[in-house]
Protein backbone atom coordinates (compact mmCIF):
# COMPACT_ATOMS: atom_id res chain seq x y z
CA UNK A 1 0.00 0.00 0.00
CA UNK A 2 1.19 3.54 -0.61
CA UNK A 3 1.02 6.32 1.97
CA UNK A 4 -2.69 5.68 2.34
CA UNK A 5 -3.87 5.46 5.95
CA UNK A 6 -6.19 2.51 6.64
CA UNK A 7 -9.84 3.53 6.91
CA UNK A 8 -11.51 2.70 10.18
CA UNK A 9 -15.03 1.41 9.77
CA UNK A 10 -17.61 3.83 11.16
CA UNK A 11 -17.96 3.63 14.95
CA UNK A 12 -15.97 0.40 15.21
CA UNK A 13 -14.38 -0.26 18.59
CA UNK A 14 -10.62 0.24 18.76
CA UNK A 15 -10.32 -3.33 20.03
CA UNK A 16 -11.28 -4.41 16.51
CA UNK A 17 -9.46 -1.74 14.49
CA UNK A 18 -6.06 -1.57 16.25
CA UNK A 19 -5.18 -5.22 15.51
CA UNK A 20 -6.22 -4.62 11.90
CA UNK A 21 -3.87 -1.65 11.60
CA UNK A 22 -1.03 -3.82 12.91
CA UNK A 23 -1.99 -6.55 10.45
CA UNK A 24 -1.89 -4.09 7.54
CA UNK A 25 1.61 -2.98 8.59
CA UNK A 26 2.68 -6.63 8.89
CA UNK A 27 1.37 -7.36 5.39
CA UNK A 28 3.20 -4.40 3.96
CA UNK A 29 6.54 -4.87 5.68
CA UNK A 30 6.96 -8.60 6.26
CA UNK A 31 4.78 -10.40 3.75
CA UNK A 32 5.46 -7.99 0.91
CA UNK A 33 1.94 -8.17 -0.49
CA UNK A 34 1.14 -5.94 -3.41
CA UNK A 35 -0.79 -2.74 -2.79
CA UNK A 36 -3.68 -4.21 -4.80
CA UNK A 37 -3.91 -7.32 -2.62
CA UNK A 38 -3.64 -5.28 0.54
CA UNK A 39 -6.43 -2.94 -0.58
CA UNK A 40 -8.65 -5.94 -1.37
CA UNK A 41 -7.97 -7.51 2.03
CA UNK A 42 -8.54 -4.19 3.77
CA UNK A 43 -11.85 -3.65 1.98
CA UNK A 44 -13.03 -7.15 2.94
CA UNK A 45 -11.91 -6.84 6.55
CA UNK A 46 -13.57 -3.43 6.87
CA UNK A 47 -16.86 -5.02 5.76
CA UNK A 48 -16.39 -7.76 8.35
CA UNK A 49 -15.72 -5.18 11.09
CA UNK A 50 -18.91 -3.33 10.08
CA UNK A 51 -20.83 -6.62 10.26
CA UNK A 52 -19.44 -7.53 13.69
CA UNK A 53 -19.89 -4.01 15.11
CA UNK A 54 -23.55 -3.96 14.02
CA UNK A 55 -24.04 -7.18 16.01
CA UNK A 56 -22.32 -6.00 19.16
CA UNK A 57 -19.03 -7.89 18.78
CA UNK A 58 -16.23 -5.76 20.22
CA UNK A 59 -13.24 -8.16 20.38
CA UNK A 60 -11.70 -10.58 17.91
CA UNK A 61 -11.61 -13.21 20.66
CA UNK A 62 -15.44 -13.23 20.56
CA UNK A 63 -15.46 -14.42 16.95
CA UNK A 64 -15.82 -18.19 16.57
CA UNK A 65 -16.55 -20.51 13.63
CA UNK A 66 -20.29 -19.79 13.90
CA UNK A 67 -19.64 -16.06 13.46
CA UNK A 68 -17.41 -16.79 10.46
CA UNK A 69 -20.23 -18.83 8.90
CA UNK A 70 -22.64 -15.95 9.57
CA UNK A 71 -20.23 -13.55 7.84
CA UNK A 72 -20.18 -15.85 4.83
CA UNK A 73 -23.97 -16.26 4.82
CA UNK A 74 -24.53 -12.52 5.05
CA UNK A 75 -22.17 -11.95 2.13
CA UNK A 76 -24.22 -14.39 0.07
CA UNK A 77 -27.46 -12.64 1.08
CA UNK A 78 -25.85 -9.35 0.05
CA UNK A 79 -25.44 -10.78 -3.45
CA UNK A 80 -21.71 -11.48 -3.47
CA UNK A 81 -20.58 -14.14 -5.90
CA UNK A 82 -18.74 -17.22 -4.59
CA UNK A 83 -15.35 -15.82 -5.66
CA UNK A 84 -15.92 -12.63 -3.66
CA UNK A 85 -17.05 -14.60 -0.62
CA UNK A 86 -13.91 -16.74 -0.95
CA UNK A 87 -11.79 -13.56 -1.00
CA UNK A 88 -13.55 -12.28 2.12
CA UNK A 89 -12.92 -15.57 3.95
CA UNK A 90 -9.32 -15.66 2.74
CA UNK A 91 -8.70 -12.18 4.14
CA UNK A 92 -10.27 -13.21 7.44
CA UNK A 93 -8.22 -16.44 7.60
CA UNK A 94 -5.01 -14.51 6.95
CA UNK A 95 -5.89 -12.00 9.64
CA UNK A 96 -6.70 -14.72 12.17
CA UNK A 97 -3.44 -16.51 11.26
CA UNK A 98 -1.67 -13.26 12.11
CA UNK A 99 -3.49 -13.03 15.46
CA UNK A 100 -2.56 -16.64 16.27
CA UNK A 101 1.07 -15.98 15.33
CA UNK A 102 1.01 -12.84 17.49
CA UNK A 103 -0.48 -14.94 20.34
CA UNK A 104 -3.67 -12.88 20.51
CA UNK A 105 -5.78 -15.92 19.62
CA UNK A 106 -5.28 -19.58 20.51
CA UNK A 107 -6.64 -20.91 17.20
CA UNK A 108 -7.94 -19.63 13.87
CA UNK A 109 -11.77 -19.88 13.95
CA UNK A 110 -11.97 -19.44 10.17
CA UNK A 111 -9.83 -22.49 9.33
CA UNK A 112 -12.68 -25.01 9.27
CA UNK A 113 -15.11 -22.80 7.36
CA UNK A 114 -15.05 -23.40 3.63
CA UNK A 115 -15.99 -20.94 0.94
CA UNK A 116 -19.02 -21.69 -1.22
CA UNK A 117 -18.45 -23.81 -4.28
CA UNK A 118 -17.70 -21.84 -7.40
CA UNK A 119 -19.60 -22.75 -10.52
CA UNK A 120 -17.72 -24.66 -13.17
CA UNK A 121 -18.04 -23.59 -16.76
CA UNK A 122 -18.13 -26.04 -19.63
CA UNK A 123 -15.38 -25.69 -22.21
CA UNK A 124 -16.50 -23.61 -25.19
CA UNK A 125 -16.23 -26.58 -27.57
CA UNK A 126 -18.60 -28.58 -25.38
CA UNK A 127 -21.12 -25.73 -25.36
CA UNK A 128 -20.90 -25.58 -29.17
CA UNK A 129 -21.37 -29.33 -29.39
CA UNK A 130 -24.53 -29.19 -27.35
CA UNK A 131 -26.00 -26.74 -29.85
CA UNK A 132 -25.83 -29.02 -32.86
CA UNK A 133 -27.57 -32.31 -33.35
CA UNK A 134 -25.69 -35.42 -32.34
CA UNK A 135 -24.07 -37.07 -35.28
CA UNK A 136 -21.10 -39.32 -35.72
CA UNK A 137 -18.99 -36.30 -36.69
CA UNK A 138 -19.77 -34.34 -33.51
CA UNK A 139 -19.16 -37.38 -31.31
CA UNK A 140 -15.73 -37.80 -32.90
CA UNK A 141 -14.80 -34.16 -32.27
CA UNK A 142 -16.13 -34.38 -28.73
CA UNK A 143 -14.07 -37.48 -28.03
CA UNK A 144 -10.95 -35.78 -29.35
CA UNK A 145 -11.56 -32.63 -27.27
CA UNK A 146 -12.61 -34.24 -24.01
CA UNK A 147 -10.58 -37.45 -24.06
CA UNK A 148 -7.68 -36.20 -26.13
CA UNK A 149 -7.71 -38.89 -28.82
C-alpha positions in Angstrom: 0.0 0.0 0.0 1.2 3.5 -0.6 1.0 6.3 2.0 -2.7 5.7 2.3 -3.9 5.5 6.0 -6.2 2.5 6.6 -9.8 3.5 6.9 -11.5 2.7 10.2 -15.0 1.4 9.8 -17.6 3.8 11.2 -18.0 3.6 14.9 -16.0 0.4 15.2 -14.4 -0.3 18.6 -10.6 0.2 18.8 -10.3 -3.3 20.0 -11.3 -4.4 16.5 -9.5 -1.7 14.5 -6.1 -1.6 16.2 -5.2 -5.2 15.5 -6.2 -4.6 11.9 -3.9 -1.6 11.6 -1.0 -3.8 12.9 -2.0 -6.6 10.4 -1.9 -4.1 7.5 1.6 -3.0 8.6 2.7 -6.6 8.9 1.4 -7.4 5.4 3.2 -4.4 4.0 6.5 -4.9 5.7 7.0 -8.6 6.3 4.8 -10.4 3.7 5.5 -8.0 0.9 1.9 -8.2 -0.5 1.1 -5.9 -3.4 -0.8 -2.7 -2.8 -3.7 -4.2 -4.8 -3.9 -7.3 -2.6 -3.6 -5.3 0.5 -6.4 -2.9 -0.6 -8.6 -5.9 -1.4 -8.0 -7.5 2.0 -8.5 -4.2 3.8 -11.8 -3.7 2.0 -13.0 -7.1 2.9 -11.9 -6.8 6.6 -13.6 -3.4 6.9 -16.9 -5.0 5.8 -16.4 -7.8 8.4 -15.7 -5.2 11.1 -18.9 -3.3 10.1 -20.8 -6.6 10.3 -19.4 -7.5 13.7 -19.9 -4.0 15.1 -23.5 -4.0 14.0 -24.0 -7.2 16.0 -22.3 -6.0 19.2 -19.0 -7.9 18.8 -16.2 -5.8 20.2 -13.2 -8.2 20.4 -11.7 -10.6 17.9 -11.6 -13.2 20.7 -15.4 -13.2 20.6 -15.5 -14.4 16.9 -15.8 -18.2 16.6 -16.6 -20.5 13.6 -20.3 -19.8 13.9 -19.6 -16.1 13.5 -17.4 -16.8 10.5 -20.2 -18.8 8.9 -22.6 -15.9 9.6 -20.2 -13.6 7.8 -20.2 -15.9 4.8 -24.0 -16.3 4.8 -24.5 -12.5 5.0 -22.2 -12.0 2.1 -24.2 -14.4 0.1 -27.5 -12.6 1.1 -25.9 -9.3 0.1 -25.4 -10.8 -3.4 -21.7 -11.5 -3.5 -20.6 -14.1 -5.9 -18.7 -17.2 -4.6 -15.3 -15.8 -5.7 -15.9 -12.6 -3.7 -17.0 -14.6 -0.6 -13.9 -16.7 -0.9 -11.8 -13.6 -1.0 -13.6 -12.3 2.1 -12.9 -15.6 3.9 -9.3 -15.7 2.7 -8.7 -12.2 4.1 -10.3 -13.2 7.4 -8.2 -16.4 7.6 -5.0 -14.5 6.9 -5.9 -12.0 9.6 -6.7 -14.7 12.2 -3.4 -16.5 11.3 -1.7 -13.3 12.1 -3.5 -13.0 15.5 -2.6 -16.6 16.3 1.1 -16.0 15.3 1.0 -12.8 17.5 -0.5 -14.9 20.3 -3.7 -12.9 20.5 -5.8 -15.9 19.6 -5.3 -19.6 20.5 -6.6 -20.9 17.2 -7.9 -19.6 13.9 -11.8 -19.9 13.9 -12.0 -19.4 10.2 -9.8 -22.5 9.3 -12.7 -25.0 9.3 -15.1 -22.8 7.4 -15.1 -23.4 3.6 -16.0 -20.9 0.9 -19.0 -21.7 -1.2 -18.4 -23.8 -4.3 -17.7 -21.8 -7.4 -19.6 -22.7 -10.5 -17.7 -24.7 -13.2 -18.0 -23.6 -16.8 -18.1 -26.0 -19.6 -15.4 -25.7 -22.2 -16.5 -23.6 -25.2 -16.2 -26.6 -27.6 -18.6 -28.6 -25.4 -21.1 -25.7 -25.4 -20.9 -25.6 -29.2 -21.4 -29.3 -29.4 -24.5 -29.2 -27.3 -26.0 -26.7 -29.8 -25.8 -29.0 -32.9 -27.6 -32.3 -33.3 -25.7 -35.4 -32.3 -24.1 -37.1 -35.3 -21.1 -39.3 -35.7 -19.0 -36.3 -36.7 -19.8 -34.3 -33.5 -19.2 -37.4 -31.3 -15.7 -37.8 -32.9 -14.8 -34.2 -32.3 -16.1 -34.4 -28.7 -14.1 -37.5 -28.0 -11.0 -35.8 -29.4 -11.6 -32.6 -27.3 -12.6 -34.2 -24.0 -10.6 -37.4 -24.1 -7.7 -36.2 -26.1 -7.7 -38.9 -28.8 
